[in-house]
Amino acid sequence: MEETLDQEKLVEEIAKRVREIIELLGENPDREGLRETPIRVAKALLEMTSGIRSPQPNIKVFSLKENGRSSEEDQIVLVKNVSFSSLCEHHMLPFIGKIHVAYIVGQSRKVAGFSKIIRIVNYYAARLQIQERLVEQVADAIMSSDIEPKGVMVIGDAIHMCAYVRGVKDKEATLTSVATRGVFKNNASLRNYVFRLLETSKRSTLL
């Protein structure tokens, strides 16, 4: 109950500031179209920054060992096309795109739950952020997890609204950022292999 009250108080306080901004912009916050806007903006901002106020989700681990038999290590696992949106910390405008996560199974023969990788991406995206830091944080979270991978590679590709709707107003430019850990860091052939897998996936469909 106390947590609910705290959330309601946050919405109220943020909404007050949003109302002031609307007035400073020269608009009337009491007109019909804007009457509920401060509350809506406050709730949206809290949703889009929820990662600041919540603990990192656990990465569920599954073993590849079965009936006493052990699978081979060094398998490459690639999670492609994880959609994300985040808020640029410079202008508080969205940047939207895809993240791809590759990791190499380690000696413990453990893999991560598929949805948990997506949750990790969403967790670090839900804050005031820059794309370059986002891929680093996702890579560190997976590299230090209980799956104990030999290496991790995280690729982000996004459109940034701060460049799309203001400033240079470039509607074609995208930003790609790459973070590598473990064996990916000094092995160009492994990195290139992941890029080839991603390129192949663009030319084919699973369904």
Sine and cosine of phi, psi and omega as CSV:
sin_phi,cos_phi,sin_psi,cos_psi,sin_omega,cos_omega
0.00,0.00,-0.67,0.74,0.00,-1.00
-0.89,0.45,-0.64,0.77,0.00,-1.00
-0.90,0.43,-0.62,0.78,0.03,-1.00
-0.89,0.45,-0.69,0.73,0.03,-1.00
-0.89,0.46,-0.65,0.76,0.03,-1.00
-0.88,0.47,-0.67,0.75,0.02,-1.00
-0.90,0.43,-0.68,0.74,0.02,-1.00
-0.89,0.45,-0.63,0.78,0.02,-1.00
-0.91,0.41,-0.66,0.75,0.04,-1.00
-0.87,0.50,-0.73,0.69,0.01,-1.00
-0.86,0.52,-0.70,0.71,-0.02,-1.00
-0.88,0.47,-0.72,0.70,-0.05,-1.00
-0.93,0.37,-0.66,0.75,0.02,-1.00
-0.91,0.40,-0.66,0.75,-0.01,-1.00
-0.87,0.50,-0.61,0.79,0.04,-1.00
-0.86,0.51,-0.70,0.71,-0.02,-1.00
-0.93,0.37,-0.61,0.79,0.01,-1.00
-0.90,0.43,-0.64,0.77,0.04,-1.00
-0.87,0.50,-0.66,0.75,0.02,-1.00
-0.90,0.45,-0.64,0.77,0.01,-1.00
-0.90,0.44,-0.67,0.74,0.02,-1.00
-0.86,0.51,-0.67,0.74,0.03,-1.00
-0.90,0.43,-0.68,0.74,0.00,-1.00
-0.90,0.43,-0.47,0.88,0.04,-1.00
-0.97,0.25,-0.15,0.99,0.03,-1.00
0.99,-0.11,0.18,0.98,-0.01,-1.00
-0.99,-0.14,0.23,-0.97,0.05,-1.00
-0.97,-0.23,0.96,-0.27,-0.05,-1.00
-0.93,0.37,-0.14,0.99,-0.01,-1.00
-0.99,-0.11,-0.08,1.00,0.04,-1.00
-0.95,0.32,0.36,-0.93,-0.18,-0.98
-0.81,0.58,-0.71,0.71,-0.07,-1.00
-0.93,0.35,-0.35,0.94,-0.08,-1.00
-0.93,-0.36,-0.06,1.00,-0.13,-0.99
-0.85,0.53,-0.65,0.76,-0.02,-1.00
-0.99,-0.14,0.00,1.00,-0.07,-1.00
-0.88,0.48,-0.70,0.71,-0.01,-1.00
-0.83,0.55,-0.66,0.75,0.03,-1.00
-0.91,0.40,-0.68,0.73,-0.01,-1.00
-0.88,0.47,-0.69,0.72,-0.01,-1.00
-0.90,0.43,-0.68,0.74,0.00,-1.00
-0.87,0.50,-0.72,0.69,0.00,-1.00
-0.91,0.41,-0.62,0.78,0.02,-1.00
-0.91,0.42,-0.68,0.73,0.01,-1.00
-0.90,0.44,-0.65,0.76,0.02,-1.00
-0.91,0.41,-0.62,0.78,0.04,-1.00
-0.91,0.41,-0.69,0.73,-0.07,-1.00
-0.97,0.24,-0.17,0.99,0.03,-1.00
-0.86,-0.52,0.39,0.92,-0.08,-1.00
-0.88,0.47,-0.43,0.90,-0.01,-1.00
-0.91,0.42,-0.38,0.93,0.02,-1.00
-0.93,0.38,-0.55,0.84,-0.17,-0.99
-0.95,-0.31,0.18,0.98,-0.03,-1.00
-0.75,-0.66,0.44,-0.90,0.00,-1.00
-0.96,0.27,0.42,-0.91,0.04,-1.00
-0.88,0.47,0.73,-0.69,0.04,-1.00
-0.91,0.40,0.55,-0.84,0.05,-1.00
-0.95,0.31,0.56,-0.83,0.09,-1.00
-1.00,-0.10,0.95,-0.32,-0.01,-1.00
-0.93,0.37,0.68,-0.73,-0.11,-0.99
-0.92,-0.40,0.67,-0.75,0.08,-1.00
-0.84,-0.55,0.61,-0.79,0.00,-1.00
-1.00,-0.04,0.65,-0.76,0.08,-1.00
-0.99,0.11,-0.11,0.99,0.02,-1.00
-0.97,0.23,0.67,-0.74,-0.02,-1.00
-0.52,-0.85,0.77,-0.64,0.02,-1.00
0.78,0.62,0.67,0.75,0.04,-1.00
0.98,0.18,-0.14,0.99,0.00,-1.00
-1.00,-0.05,0.64,-0.77,-0.03,-1.00
-0.93,-0.38,0.76,-0.65,0.04,-1.00
-0.97,0.24,0.18,-0.98,0.03,-1.00
-0.96,0.29,0.61,-0.79,0.17,-0.99
-0.99,0.16,0.01,-1.00,0.04,-1.00
0.97,0.24,0.10,0.99,0.10,-1.00
-0.90,0.44,0.66,-0.75,0.07,-1.00
-1.00,-0.07,0.80,-0.60,0.05,-1.00
-0.94,-0.35,0.78,-0.62,-0.04,-1.00
-0.81,-0.59,0.88,-0.47,0.10,-1.00
-0.98,-0.20,0.91,-0.42,-0.13,-0.99
-0.96,-0.27,0.44,-0.90,0.22,-0.98
0.84,0.54,0.72,0.70,0.12,-0.99
-0.98,0.18,0.94,-0.34,-0.01,-1.00
-0.95,0.33,0.65,-0.76,0.04,-1.00
-0.55,-0.84,0.37,-0.93,0.19,-0.98
-0.65,-0.76,0.59,-0.81,-0.01,-1.00
-0.59,-0.81,0.13,-0.99,0.03,-1.00
-0.94,-0.34,0.85,-0.52,0.06,-1.00
-0.88,0.48,0.78,-0.62,-0.07,-1.00
-0.96,0.29,-0.19,0.98,-0.03,-1.00
-1.00,0.07,-0.59,0.81,-0.04,-1.00
-0.79,-0.62,-0.04,1.00,-0.07,-1.00
0.82,0.57,0.62,0.79,0.13,-0.99
-0.94,-0.34,0.47,-0.88,-0.07,-1.00
-0.93,0.36,0.50,-0.87,0.35,-0.94
-0.81,-0.59,0.67,-0.74,-0.24,-0.97
-0.73,-0.69,0.70,-0.72,0.02,-1.00
-0.03,-1.00,-0.51,-0.86,-0.05,-1.00
-0.80,-0.60,0.54,-0.84,0.14,-0.99
-0.83,-0.56,0.66,-0.75,0.07,-1.00
-0.89,-0.45,0.71,-0.70,-0.04,-1.00
-0.83,-0.55,0.85,-0.53,0.08,-1.00
-0.88,-0.47,0.64,-0.77,0.13,-0.99
-0.59,-0.81,0.38,-0.92,-0.02,-1.00
-0.95,-0.32,0.81,-0.58,-0.03,-1.00
-0.86,0.51,0.73,-0.69,-0.04,-1.00
-1.00,-0.03,-0.16,-0.99,-0.06,-1.00
-0.90,0.43,-0.41,0.91,0.00,-1.00
-0.98,0.22,-0.13,0.99,0.02,-1.00
0.83,0.56,0.74,0.68,0.01,-1.00
-0.91,-0.41,0.56,-0.83,0.06,-1.00
-0.79,-0.61,0.32,-0.95,-0.04,-1.00
-1.00,-0.06,0.52,-0.85,0.15,-0.99
-0.86,0.51,0.72,-0.69,-0.08,-1.00
-0.82,0.58,-0.77,0.64,-0.06,-1.00
-0.92,0.38,-0.41,0.91,-0.02,-1.00
-0.93,0.36,-0.55,0.83,0.08,-1.00
-0.89,0.46,-0.67,0.74,0.02,-1.00
-0.89,0.45,-0.66,0.75,0.01,-1.00
-0.89,0.45,-0.62,0.79,0.03,-1.00
-0.90,0.44,-0.69,0.73,0.04,-1.00
-0.87,0.50,-0.74,0.67,-0.02,-1.00
-0.90,0.44,-0.58,0.81,-0.01,-1.00
-0.90,0.45,-0.75,0.67,-0.03,-1.00
-0.98,0.22,-0.31,0.95,0.09,-1.00
-0.98,0.20,-0.42,0.91,-0.10,-1.00
-0.99,0.11,0.92,0.40,-0.01,-1.00
-0.15,-0.99,0.16,-0.99,0.16,-0.99
-0.94,0.35,0.82,-0.57,-0.31,-0.95
-0.52,-0.86,0.28,-0.96,0.28,-0.96
-0.83,-0.56,0.51,-0.86,-0.12,-0.99
-0.88,0.47,-0.62,0.78,-0.03,-1.00
-0.89,0.46,-0.62,0.78,0.04,-1.00
-0.95,0.30,-0.59,0.81,-0.03,-1.00
-0.84,0.54,-0.75,0.66,-0.02,-1.00
-0.92,0.39,-0.54,0.84,0.05,-1.00
-0.90,0.43,-0.70,0.71,-0.04,-1.00
-0.91,0.41,-0.65,0.76,0.04,-1.00
-0.90,0.44,-0.69,0.72,0.01,-1.00
-0.88,0.47,-0.70,0.72,0.00,-1.00
-0.90,0.44,-0.66,0.75,-0.02,-1.00
-0.88,0.47,-0.66,0.75,-0.02,-1.00
-0.97,0.24,-0.64,0.77,-0.01,-1.00
-0.90,0.44,-0.56,0.83,-0.05,-1.00
-1.00,-0.07,0.10,0.99,-0.05,-1.00
-0.99,0.16,0.07,-1.00,-0.04,-1.00
-0.95,0.31,-0.12,0.99,0.06,-1.00
-0.97,0.25,-0.29,0.96,0.08,-1.00
0.76,0.65,0.85,0.53,-0.02,-1.00
-0.95,0.30,0.35,-0.94,0.09,-1.00
-0.98,0.20,-0.40,0.92,0.02,-1.00
-0.21,-0.98,0.37,-0.93,0.01,-1.00
-0.68,-0.74,0.62,-0.78,0.08,-1.00
-0.71,-0.71,0.81,-0.59,-0.02,-1.00
-0.83,-0.55,0.80,-0.60,-0.03,-1.00
-0.87,-0.50,0.79,-0.61,0.06,-1.00
-0.89,-0.46,0.63,-0.77,0.02,-1.00
-0.64,-0.77,0.86,-0.51,-0.15,-0.99
-0.51,-0.86,0.38,-0.93,0.18,-0.98
-0.99,-0.14,0.69,-0.72,-0.05,-1.00
-0.92,-0.38,0.87,-0.49,-0.06,-1.00
-0.90,0.43,-0.40,0.92,0.02,-1.00
-0.92,0.40,-0.41,0.91,0.09,-1.00
-0.99,-0.16,-0.36,0.93,-0.08,-1.00
-0.99,0.16,-0.68,0.74,-0.13,-0.99
-0.93,-0.35,-0.14,0.99,-0.02,-1.00
-0.63,-0.77,0.10,-0.99,0.06,-1.00
0.88,0.48,-0.88,-0.47,-0.05,-1.00
-0.95,0.31,-0.35,0.94,0.02,-1.00
0.78,0.63,0.75,0.66,0.02,-1.00
-1.00,-0.04,0.90,-0.44,-0.07,-1.00
-1.00,-0.09,0.08,1.00,-0.02,-1.00
-0.93,-0.37,-0.46,0.89,-0.12,-0.99
-0.94,0.35,0.68,-0.73,0.13,-0.99
-0.81,-0.59,0.36,-0.93,0.02,-1.00
-0.91,-0.42,0.79,-0.62,0.07,-1.00
-0.92,-0.39,0.73,-0.68,0.02,-1.00
-0.72,-0.69,0.59,-0.80,-0.07,-1.00
-0.74,-0.67,0.74,-0.67,0.11,-0.99
-0.86,-0.51,0.71,-0.70,0.00,-1.00
-0.81,-0.58,0.56,-0.83,0.04,-1.00
-0.67,-0.74,0.42,-0.91,0.08,-1.00
0.89,0.46,-0.69,-0.72,-0.12,-0.99
-0.92,0.40,-0.34,0.94,0.03,-1.00
-0.93,0.36,-0.43,0.90,-0.15,-0.99
-0.89,0.46,-0.64,0.77,-0.09,-1.00
-0.89,-0.46,0.31,0.95,-0.03,-1.00
-0.83,-0.56,0.99,-0.10,-0.06,-1.00
-0.91,0.42,-0.56,0.83,-0.03,-1.00
-0.91,0.41,-0.60,0.80,0.06,-1.00
-0.91,0.41,-0.69,0.73,0.02,-1.00
-0.88,0.47,-0.69,0.72,0.00,-1.00
-0.91,0.42,-0.55,0.83,0.03,-1.00
-0.89,0.45,-0.68,0.73,0.03,-1.00
-0.89,0.45,-0.68,0.73,0.03,-1.00
-0.88,0.47,-0.60,0.80,0.03,-1.00
-0.92,0.39,-0.64,0.77,0.05,-1.00
-0.87,0.49,-0.67,0.74,0.01,-1.00
-0.92,0.40,-0.64,0.77,0.01,-1.00
-0.91,0.41,-0.65,0.76,0.02,-1.00
-0.89,0.45,-0.64,0.77,-0.04,-1.00
-0.91,0.42,-0.43,0.90,0.02,-1.00
-0.94,0.34,-0.40,0.92,-0.07,-1.00
-0.99,-0.14,0.02,1.00,-0.05,-1.00
-0.65,-0.76,0.32,-0.95,0.06,-1.00
-0.79,-0.61,0.42,-0.91,0.00,-1.00
-1.00,0.03,-0.35,0.94,-0.05,-1.00
-0.86,-0.51,0.00,0.00,0.00,0.00
